[in-house]
Amino acid sequence: MQDPFIQAVFSLISSSGLSFANDLGEADLTKYIKTEDSNLVEGDFNFIMVVKDTVFNKIILKNNNQFTGLKLSAKLILTGDIKAYSLISGKVIAFKSE
């Protein structure tokens, strides 16, 4: 059973007409990882939803580009071909690709 919170968020995004709604539709919403610690999280992610103001230690894309020290406010969604990330602070939910 899919988490009702996640289902509601996806429903809201899909109905908003935002340009990245199709990208979000490619994610398997039953496969997600909630992160609140600094451990490196590896996977094949379509998007990361910022639940609480967050500072990323590192974000690694599939093409091996890396970003460090990225600060994002709660309620923002980071999309892309993300293969790994770690946090300095905050809380996120990362959704895996199908």
DSSP file (Angstrom, degrees, kcal/mol; ACC not computed):
  #  RESIDUE AA STRUCTURE BP1 BP2  ACC     N-H-->O    O-->H-N    N-H-->O    O-->H-N    TCO  KAPPA ALPHA  PHI   PSI    X-CA   Y-CA   Z-CA
    1    1 A M              0   0    0      0, 0.0     2,-0.2     0, 0.0     0, 0.0   0.000 360.0 360.0 360.0 133.7    0.0    0.0    0.0
    2    2 A Q        -     0   0    0      1,-0.1    28,-0.1     2,-0.1    27,-0.0  -0.482 360.0 -98.4 -74.9 141.7    1.3    3.4   -1.0
    3    3 A D     >  -     0   0    0     26,-0.3     4,-2.4    -2,-0.2     5,-0.2  -0.419  28.9-138.8 -58.1 124.0    1.9    6.0    1.8
    4    4 A P  H  > S+     0   0    0      0, 0.0     4,-2.3     0, 0.0     5,-0.2   0.836 101.7  54.5 -59.2 -34.5   -1.1    8.3    1.8
    5    5 A F  H  > S+     0   0    0      2,-0.2     4,-2.3     1,-0.2     5,-0.2   0.938 110.3  45.3 -63.2 -46.8    1.0   11.4    2.3
    6    6 A I  H  > S+     0   0    0      1,-0.2     4,-2.6     2,-0.2     5,-0.2   0.907 112.3  52.0 -63.9 -42.5    3.1   10.5   -0.8
    7    7 A Q  H  X S+     0   0    0     -4,-2.4     4,-2.2     1,-0.2    -1,-0.2   0.905 110.4  48.4 -60.8 -42.6    0.0    9.8   -2.8
    8    8 A A  H  X S+     0   0    0     -4,-2.3     4,-2.2     2,-0.2    -2,-0.2   0.895 111.4  49.7 -66.1 -41.1   -1.5   13.1   -1.8
    9    9 A V  H  X S+     0   0    0     -4,-2.3     4,-2.5     2,-0.2    -2,-0.2   0.938 112.4  47.0 -63.4 -47.0    1.7   15.0   -2.7
   10   10 A F  H  X S+     0   0    0     -4,-2.6     4,-2.9     1,-0.2     5,-0.2   0.900 111.1  52.3 -62.8 -40.1    1.9   13.3   -6.1
   11   11 A S  H  X S+     0   0    0     -4,-2.2     4,-1.9    -5,-0.2    -1,-0.2   0.909 110.3  48.2 -61.3 -42.9   -1.7   14.0   -6.8
   12   12 A L  H  X S+     0   0    0     -4,-2.2     4,-0.7     2,-0.2    -2,-0.2   0.919 113.8  46.3 -63.7 -45.1   -1.3   17.7   -6.0
   13   13 A I  H >X>S+     0   0    0     -4,-2.5     3,-0.9     1,-0.2     5,-0.7   0.930 112.1  50.7 -64.5 -45.7    1.8   17.9   -8.3
   14   14 A S  H ><5S+     0   0    0     -4,-2.9     3,-0.7     1,-0.3    -1,-0.2   0.869 112.0  46.9 -61.2 -37.6    0.1   16.1  -11.1
   15   15 A S  H 3<5S+     0   0    0     -4,-1.9    -1,-0.3     1,-0.2    -2,-0.2   0.582  97.1  74.4 -81.8  -8.9   -2.9   18.3  -11.0
   16   16 A S  H <<5S-     0   0    0     -3,-0.9    -1,-0.2    -4,-0.7    -2,-0.2   0.693  96.5-130.9 -78.2 -17.4   -0.9   21.5  -10.9
   17   17 A G  T <<5 +     0   0    0     -3,-0.7    -3,-0.1    -4,-0.5    -2,-0.1   0.649  45.6 165.3  76.3  14.4    0.1   21.3  -14.5
   18   18 A L    > < -     0   0    0     -5,-0.7     3,-1.8     1,-0.1     4,-0.3  -0.334  46.9-118.9 -64.4 148.2    3.8   21.8  -13.7
   19   19 A S  T 3  S+     0   0    0      1,-0.3     3,-0.5     2,-0.1     4,-0.2   0.738 110.5  54.7 -64.4 -24.1    6.1   21.0  -16.5
   20   20 A F  T 3> S+     0   0    0      1,-0.2     4,-2.1     2,-0.1    -1,-0.3   0.355  74.7 102.7 -92.9   8.8    7.9   18.3  -14.6
   21   21 A A  H <> S+     0   0    0     -3,-1.8     4,-1.6     1,-0.2    -1,-0.2   0.860  80.6  53.0 -59.3 -35.9    4.8   16.3  -13.7
   22   22 A N  H  > S+     0   0    0     -3,-0.5     4,-0.7    -4,-0.3    -1,-0.2   0.899 106.8  51.8 -66.8 -39.4    5.6   13.8  -16.5
   23   23 A D  H >4 S+     0   0    0     -4,-0.2     3,-1.0     1,-0.2     4,-0.3   0.907 109.3  50.3 -61.3 -40.8    9.1   13.2  -15.0
   24   24 A L  H >< S+     0   0    0     -4,-2.1     3,-1.6     1,-0.3    -1,-0.2   0.852 101.8  62.3 -65.7 -33.1    7.5   12.6  -11.6
   25   25 A G  H 3< S+     0   0    0     -4,-1.6    -1,-0.3     1,-0.3    -2,-0.2   0.703  94.1  63.5 -65.5 -19.0    5.2   10.1  -13.2
   26   26 A E  T << S+     0   0    0     -3,-1.0    72,-1.3    -4,-0.7    -1,-0.3   0.584  86.5  93.0 -80.9  -9.4    8.2    8.0  -14.2
   27   27 A A  E <  S-A   97   0A   0     -3,-1.6     2,-1.0    -4,-0.3    70,-0.2  -0.555  82.1-123.2 -83.2 148.5    9.0    7.4  -10.6
   28   28 A D  E >   -     0   0A   0     68,-2.5     3,-2.1    -2,-0.2    68,-0.4  -0.817  22.1-162.2 -89.0 104.3    7.8    4.4   -8.7
   29   29 A L  E 3  S+     0   0A   0     -2,-1.0   -26,-0.3     1,-0.3    -1,-0.1   0.536  85.8  62.7 -72.4  -4.3    6.0    6.1   -5.8
   30   30 A T  E 3  S+     0   0A   0      1,-0.2     2,-0.6   -28,-0.1    -1,-0.3   0.550  96.6  66.6 -90.5  -8.3    6.0    2.9   -3.8
   31   31 A K  E <   +     0   0A   0     -3,-2.1    65,-2.5    65,-0.2     2,-0.3  -0.888  69.2 132.6-116.9 101.2    9.8    3.0   -3.7
   32   32 A Y  E     -A   95   0A   0     -2,-0.6     2,-0.5    63,-0.2    63,-0.2  -0.962  42.1-140.8-144.9 160.9   11.2    5.9   -1.7
   33   33 A I  E     -A   94   0A   0     61,-2.4    61,-2.6    -2,-0.3     2,-0.5  -0.989   9.8-150.3-127.7 124.4   13.8    6.6    0.9
   34   34 A K  E     -A   93   0A   0     -2,-0.5     2,-0.4    59,-0.2    59,-0.2  -0.812  20.9-168.5 -91.2 132.1   13.3    9.0    3.8
   35   35 A T  E     +A   92   0A   0     57,-2.8    57,-2.2    -2,-0.5    -2,-0.0  -0.982  31.8 149.1-130.3 131.1   16.6   10.5    4.9
   36   36 A E        +     0   0    0     -2,-0.4    54,-0.2    55,-0.2     2,-0.2   0.249  62.2  71.0-133.9   5.6   17.4   12.6    7.9
   37   37 A D  S    S-     0   0    0      2,-0.1    50,-0.7    52,-0.1    52,-0.1  -0.560  85.3-107.5-119.8-176.4   21.0   11.6    8.5
   38   38 A S  S    S+     0   0    0     -2,-0.2     3,-0.1    48,-0.2     2,-0.1   0.342  71.3 123.4 -97.3   6.4   24.4   12.2    6.8
   39   39 A N  S    S-     0   0    0      1,-0.1    48,-0.3    47,-0.1     2,-0.3  -0.378  72.1-103.7 -67.2 146.1   24.9    8.8    5.4
   40   40 A L        -     0   0    0     46,-0.1     2,-0.6    44,-0.1    46,-0.2  -0.555  34.6-154.9 -69.0 129.2   25.5    8.5    1.6
   41   41 A V  E     -B   85   0A   0     44,-3.2    44,-1.8    -2,-0.3     2,-0.4  -0.947  11.0-168.0-110.9 120.0   22.3    7.3    0.0
   42   42 A E  E     +B   84   0A   0     -2,-0.6     2,-0.3    42,-0.2    42,-0.2  -0.850  29.6  99.8-111.0 145.4   22.8    5.5   -3.4
   43   43 A G  E    S-     0   0A   0     40,-2.6     2,-0.5    -2,-0.4    -2,-0.0  -0.965  74.2 -73.6 174.1-162.3   20.1    4.6   -5.9
   44   44 A D  E     -     0   0A   0     -2,-0.3    53,-3.6    53,-0.1     2,-0.3  -0.858  57.1-179.3-125.7  91.6   18.5    5.6   -9.1
   45   45 A F  E     -BC  82  96A   0     37,-2.9    37,-2.0    -2,-0.5    51,-0.3  -0.764  29.5-170.1-106.7 139.2   16.3    8.6   -8.2
   46   46 A N  E    S-     0   0A   0     49,-2.2    34,-2.2    -2,-0.3     2,-0.3   0.812  77.1  -5.9 -87.1 -38.5   13.9   10.7  -10.4
   47   47 A F  E     -BC  79  95A   0     48,-0.9    48,-2.7    32,-0.2     2,-0.5  -0.996  53.8-142.0-156.7 158.2   13.3   13.4   -7.8
   48   48 A I  E     -BC  78  94A   0     30,-2.8    30,-3.0    -2,-0.3     2,-0.5  -0.992  16.0-151.6-124.8 125.0   13.9   14.4   -4.2
   49   49 A M  E     -BC  77  93A   0     44,-3.0    44,-2.3    -2,-0.5     2,-0.7  -0.851  14.2-137.2 -97.5 126.1   11.2   16.2   -2.2
   50   50 A V  E     + C   0  92A   0     26,-3.0    25,-3.0    -2,-0.5    42,-0.2  -0.746  25.3 175.1 -86.8 115.0   12.5   18.5    0.5
   51   51 A V  E    S+     0   0A   0     40,-2.1     2,-0.3    -2,-0.7    41,-0.2   0.828  71.0  17.5 -88.5 -36.8   10.4   17.9    3.6
   52   52 A K  E    S- C   0  91A   0     39,-1.9    39,-1.1    22,-0.1    -1,-0.3  -0.974 108.7 -72.2-135.3 145.4   12.3   20.2    6.0
   53   53 A D  E     -     0   0A   0     -2,-0.3     2,-0.4    37,-0.2    20,-0.2  -0.103  66.7-164.8 -40.9 130.5   14.9   23.0    5.1
   54   54 A T  E     -D   72   0A   0     18,-3.0    18,-2.8    36,-0.2     2,-0.5  -0.946  29.9-160.8-134.1 143.1   17.9   21.0    3.9
   55   55 A V  E     -DC  71  89A   0     34,-2.0    33,-3.5    -2,-0.4    34,-1.6  -0.991  23.2-146.0-118.0 120.3   21.6   21.4    3.2
   56   56 A F  E     - C   0  87A   0     14,-3.1    13,-1.1    -2,-0.5    14,-0.3  -0.705  10.3-161.4 -85.1 132.8   23.0   18.7    1.0
   57   57 A N  E    S-     0   0A   0     29,-1.9    12,-0.5    -2,-0.4     2,-0.3   0.901  79.4  -8.4 -70.6 -44.6   26.6   17.6    1.6
   58   58 A K  E     -EC  68  86A   0     28,-1.6    28,-2.3    10,-0.2     2,-0.4  -0.990  52.9-167.1-156.0 142.1   26.7   16.1   -1.9
   59   59 A I  E     -EC  67  85A   0      8,-2.2     8,-2.2    -2,-0.3     2,-0.5  -0.994  14.5-165.1-129.1 126.9   24.5   15.3   -4.8
   60   60 A I  E     -EC  66  84A   0     24,-3.0    23,-2.8    -2,-0.4    24,-1.6  -0.957   6.8-153.1-116.1 123.3   25.9   13.0   -7.5
   61   61 A L  E >   - C   0  82A   0      4,-2.8     3,-2.1    -2,-0.5    21,-0.2  -0.453  32.0-105.2 -88.1 165.2   24.1   12.8  -10.9
   62   62 A K  T 3  S+     0   0    0     19,-2.7    20,-0.1     1,-0.3    -1,-0.1   0.803 123.1  57.2 -60.7 -29.1   24.2    9.8  -13.2
   63   63 A N  T 3  S-     0   0    0     18,-0.3    -1,-0.3     2,-0.1     3,-0.1   0.343 121.4-111.4 -83.7   9.2   26.7   11.7  -15.5
   64   64 A N    <   +     0   0    0     -3,-2.1    -2,-0.1     1,-0.3     2,-0.1   0.467  69.6 144.8  73.4   5.9   28.9   12.0  -12.4
   65   65 A N        -     0   0    0     -5,-0.0    -4,-2.8     1,-0.0     2,-0.4  -0.498  35.3-154.0 -64.4 145.2   28.5   15.8  -12.1
   66   66 A Q  E     -E   60   0A   0     -6,-0.2     2,-0.4    -2,-0.1    -6,-0.2  -0.952  16.4-164.5-128.8 146.9   28.5   16.7   -8.4
   67   67 A F  E     -E   59   0A   0     -8,-2.2    -8,-2.2    -2,-0.4     2,-0.4  -0.985  10.8-168.4-125.4 138.4   27.0   19.5   -6.4
   68   68 A T  E     +E   58   0A   0     -2,-0.4   -10,-0.2   -10,-0.2   -11,-0.2  -0.959  63.8  13.5-128.3 147.7   28.0   20.3   -2.8
   69   69 A G  S    S+     0   0    0    -13,-1.1     2,-0.2   -12,-0.5   -12,-0.2   0.646  74.2 167.3  70.4  16.6   26.5   22.6   -0.2
   70   70 A L        -     0   0    0    -14,-0.3   -14,-3.1   -15,-0.1     2,-0.5  -0.471  20.7-155.5 -67.4 128.3   23.2   23.0   -2.0
   71   71 A K  E     +D   55   0A   0    -16,-0.2     2,-0.4    -2,-0.2   -16,-0.2  -0.926  14.8 178.6-108.6 126.6   20.6   24.6    0.3
   72   72 A L  E     -D   54   0A   0    -18,-2.8   -18,-3.0    -2,-0.5     2,-0.1  -0.984  22.6-128.4-129.6 140.4   16.9   24.0   -0.4
   73   73 A S    >   -     0   0    0     -2,-0.4     3,-1.4   -20,-0.2   -23,-0.2  -0.447  41.8 -83.4 -80.9 156.7   13.8   25.2    1.4
   74   74 A A  T 3  S+     0   0    0      1,-0.2   -23,-0.2    -2,-0.1    -1,-0.1  -0.223 112.7  31.7 -55.8 148.8   11.1   22.8    2.6
   75   75 A K  T 3  S+     0   0    0    -25,-3.0    -1,-0.2     1,-0.3     2,-0.2   0.381  89.1 123.6  80.7   1.2    8.4   22.0   -0.1
   76   76 A L    <   -     0   0    0     -3,-1.4   -26,-3.0   -26,-0.2     2,-0.5  -0.594  50.5-145.9 -87.7 155.4   10.8   22.2   -3.0
   77   77 A I  E     -B   49   0A   0    -28,-0.2     2,-0.6    -2,-0.2   -28,-0.2  -0.987   3.2-156.4-125.3 125.7   11.3   19.3   -5.4
   78   78 A L  E     -B   48   0A   0    -30,-3.0   -30,-2.8    -2,-0.5     2,-0.3  -0.889  17.3-169.8 -99.9 120.7   14.7   18.6   -7.0
   79   79 A T  E     +B   47   0A   0     -2,-0.6     2,-0.3   -32,-0.2   -32,-0.2  -0.766  29.2  87.3-110.6 158.2   14.3   16.6  -10.3
   80   80 A G  E    S-     0   0A   0    -34,-2.2     2,-1.3    -2,-0.3    -2,-0.0  -0.871  83.9 -54.2 147.9-177.9   17.0   14.9  -12.4
   81   81 A D  E     +     0   0A   0     -2,-0.3   -19,-2.7   -37,-0.0     2,-0.5  -0.730  64.5 177.5 -93.5  86.4   18.9   11.7  -12.8
   82   82 A I  E     +BC  45  61A   0    -37,-2.0   -37,-2.9    -2,-1.3   -21,-0.3  -0.785  20.7 174.1 -99.8 128.8   20.3   11.4   -9.3
   83   83 A K  E     -     0   0A   0    -23,-2.8   -40,-2.6    -2,-0.5     2,-0.3   0.636  67.2  -0.3-107.9 -17.0   22.4    8.5   -8.4
   84   84 A A  E     +BC  42  60A   0    -24,-1.6   -24,-3.0   -42,-0.2    -1,-0.3  -0.980  56.9 172.8-165.1 156.4   23.5    9.4   -4.8
   85   85 A Y  E     -BC  41  59A   0    -44,-1.8   -44,-3.2    -2,-0.3     2,-0.3  -0.981   9.6-163.8-159.5 159.6   23.2   12.1   -2.2
   86   86 A S  E     - C   0  58A   0    -28,-2.3   -29,-1.9    -2,-0.3   -28,-1.6  -0.981  17.3-134.6-145.2 154.6   24.1   12.9    1.4
   87   87 A L  E     - C   0  56A   0    -50,-0.7   -31,-0.3   -48,-0.3     3,-0.1  -0.766  18.3-167.7-110.6 151.5   22.8   15.6    3.8
   88   88 A I  E    S-     0   0A   0    -33,-3.5     2,-0.3     1,-0.5   -32,-0.2   0.744  85.1 -18.6 -93.3 -43.3   24.4   18.0    6.2
   89   89 A S  E    S+ C   0  55A   0    -34,-1.6   -34,-2.0   -52,-0.1    -1,-0.5  -0.971  99.3  51.0-154.9 164.9   21.0   18.8    7.8
   90   90 A G  E    S-     0   0A   0     -2,-0.3     2,-0.3   -36,-0.2   -36,-0.2  -0.604  70.2 -83.5 107.1-164.7   17.3   18.6    7.0
   91   91 A K  E     + C   0  52A   0    -39,-1.1   -40,-2.1    -2,-0.2   -39,-1.9  -0.971  40.6 171.0-151.5 130.7   14.9   15.9    5.8
   92   92 A V  E     -AC  35  50A   0    -57,-2.2   -57,-2.8    -2,-0.3     2,-0.4  -0.905  25.8-141.6-135.9 163.8   14.1   14.6    2.3
   93   93 A I  E     -AC  34  49A   0    -44,-2.3   -44,-3.0    -2,-0.3     2,-0.4  -0.989  19.5-160.0-126.0 120.9   12.2   11.9    0.5
   94   94 A A  E     -AC  33  48A   0    -61,-2.6   -61,-2.4    -2,-0.4     2,-0.5  -0.869   6.4-148.3-104.1 132.0   13.9   10.4   -2.6
   95   95 A F  E     -AC  32  47A   0    -48,-2.7   -49,-2.2    -2,-0.4   -48,-0.9  -0.869  13.5-133.7-105.2 128.5   11.8    8.6   -5.1
   96   96 A K  E     - C   0  45A   0    -65,-2.5   -68,-2.5    -2,-0.5   -51,-0.3  -0.442  22.2-109.1 -79.9 150.8   13.4    5.7   -7.1
   97   97 A S  E      A   27   0A   0    -53,-3.6   -70,-0.2   -70,-0.2   -53,-0.1  -0.311 360.0 360.0 -69.5 159.5   13.0    5.3  -10.9
   98   98 A E              0   0    0    -72,-1.3    -1,-0.1    -2,-0.0   -71,-0.1   0.490 360.0 360.0 -69.8 360.0   10.8    2.5  -12.2
